[in-house]
Amino acid sequence: MKKVYVTWHDVQRQTQEILRQLQKDNWKPDYIVGITRGGLTLSNLLSQYLDVTMYTLDVRLRDGEHVPCESNTKLAEIAFGMNDGRHSGARWDVGQRKKVLIVDDINDSGATINWIKQDWENTINKKIDDNVLYVWDTIWHQTTRFAVLYDNVGSEADLKVNYAAEEINKIDDPSWIVFPWEEWWKWRESQTHHKWLLSLPLMHQNAFVTRVIWRDPLRQ
């Protein structure tokens, strides 16, 4: 399978695009949830810029990764708006509901989104001991949203991605996307279109990278 290598500069540009989309929606999350491992870099970049708390969620569904996915009750409760009932007498309160942005590098098959949806809904159902699946219709895409660098339009996700820097179609082009943190040690060899940068003296390379990193994403 052909590999397409994404550069750090690409990631910066894509992160800026997601920030612009958030700003356009006038929507700022209270919490960011980074999916292990691919979503951790983007979630950290967004968390740092937006200055909001970041959590991680271990969901590994790729072939060959026989690791149990992490069922996080706290995150499901935050998204649902659970309370102890001492104030309103209810098991949940819309006023307690927080805005959550779930972040990954790519929505490929849709399996990660579907797993989170099923796990969070089942977690709350068991905790309340009642069928409250209908309540999630007021949560998904409203107070809980999804952001990725790449969104595969052929994905079988039950929930759509709200913020995507780029759309791809794996049916037309099944190339494997390699992010810079996945094979960072091969960066010099694989990024042939950045040879001009690598040919510069190290001091000039560092100066260029510093200017890129410290540019305000929303003030280009």
N, C-alpha and C positions, 0 to 999 in steps of 0.2 A: 504494500500500500504506500502511495506517495505521502511524504511528510511535508507539511507546510510549517515553517518556523516563524513564530511570532517574536518580535524584538521587544526589548524593554521600552523603546520609544513608542512602539505600537500600543503597548499596555497603557502608557501614560496618556496617549491620545484617546484611547477607548474609555479610560477612566474619566477623562474630561467630558466625553460625550454623555456618559451616564449621569454625571453631576449636572450637566446642562438639562437633561431630561427631568431630573428631580426638581431642579429649580423652576422649569417650565410648569410642572405640575403643582408647584408650591407645596411640596410634600417632603417633610424631613422626618426620618424615622427616630423613634426613641431608643431603639436597639438595632444593632446589626448582627446577623448570625452568619458566620462564615462556615461554609461546608469544607470539611477536611477531605483531601488536602488542597485540591485545586482552587477552592474559593478563598483561601486564607489571605493570599496577597492582595487581591482586590478588596476584600472586606476590611483589611487593615488600612489600605489607602483611603477608602471612603470614611472609615471610622476616625482616622486622624484628621482628615479635612473637615468633616462635619462635627467633630468633637462629641461623638456619642459613644456609649458603651458597646463593646463588641463581645459576643459570645461565639463559641465554636460548637459545631455539631458534626459528629463523626458518622458520615454516611458514605460507605464505599461499596459500590455495586458493580464495579468493573470486573471483567472476566479475570478469574484467577485470584481475586482478593477475597478470601474466605474469612472476612472479619465481621463479627456481628455489628449491625448498625446501632447507633446510640439513641435510645428512646429517652428524650429529655422532658420530664414532666414539667419542670419549671418554665421552660420556653413555651410549651403548649398552654400553660396557665396564664402566662403573660399575654400571649396572643388572644386568648379567649376572654380575659377579663375576670378571672376567678377572684373571689374574695371569701373571707371566713364567715360572712353572713351576719356579723355583729352589728353592722351599721344599717344596711338596707333590708336584712332578713333574706335576701336572695343569695343563691349560690354563685351567681355571676352578675356583673354590673358593667354596662356599656361605658360608664364613666371611668371604670378601672382599666379598660382596655387600652393597651399600648400599641403604638405603630412599630411594626417589626419589618425589617428588610432582610430577606434571606438571599445570600450572595454565593454564587458559584462561578467557576471560570466558563463553563459551557453547559447549555441545556442540549444534550445530544439525543439520547433515546427518550428522555422524559422520565426515566426510572427514579431518579433522585427526587424530583418534585412529587411524583406519585407516592413514593415511600413516606415522605414527610407529611403529605396530606392525610394519608391513611393512618399513620402513627399518631399524629396530633389529634385527629378526630376521635379515634378509638380511645386514646388516653383520657380525654375529657369525658367521653361517654361513660367509661368505667368509673371515673371519679365521682360523677354526679349520679350515676346509676339510673340514667334516663336517656331517652333518645333525643339528643340535642343537635343532631347533624344539621338540621335546618338553620341553626344559628350561624354556622360557618359560612352560609351564603352571604352574611353581612360582614364577614371578616376577610375572606380571600379577596384579594384585589382592592379591598377598601383599607383596612388597617394593617393587613399583612400582605406584603408584596414580594416579588422576586426580581433580582437583577443579575445579569450575566454579561460576560464579554461577547460571547457568541451564542446566538439562538438558532437552533436547527428548525427550519419551518416544517420539516417532516417529522418532528418529535411527536410522540404519543402521550405527552403529558396531559393530564386531566385539567390542569390549570395553566393558563398562559403566562408567559414571562412579561412583566410590566416594563422593565427597562433593559434594553439590550444595545450594546454599542454597535454590533453588526449582526446581520442575518445571513445564514448560510443554508444551503440545501444539500444534505448528504446523499440524496438520491441522484442528483446531477453530478455532484463532485464529492465522492466519499473519502477525500484526503484526510489524513490524521493530523490534527492541529497540535503542534508541540509548543508549549509555552516556555518562556525563557527560564523559569525556575525549575522546569522539569529536566532540561539538559543544559544547564548553565555552563558546564565545563566544556561544552562543544560550541559555545557561542561564536568564538573567533572563526572556527572552521565553517560553520553553517551559514552565517550571515554574510554572504558574498556581496550583497548590495551595501554593506556598511564598511567595506574595506577602506574606503576613503578616510573614515574616522580612525580605524585601527592603524592606518599608515602615519597618523600624526604622532608627534612626540607625546609621551605619557602626560606631561604637564598640560598640553593643549586638550588631550582627551578628557582629562578630569575637569578642566574649565568648561568644556562643552556640556558634559553630563551634569555639572552643577547648575548651569543655566537652565537646563531642561527640567531638573528636579524641582528647583525653587520657583519656577514660574507659576503664578496663581492660575489654577485651572479655569476659573470663570472670568478671568481678566486678560484675555489674549489680545 
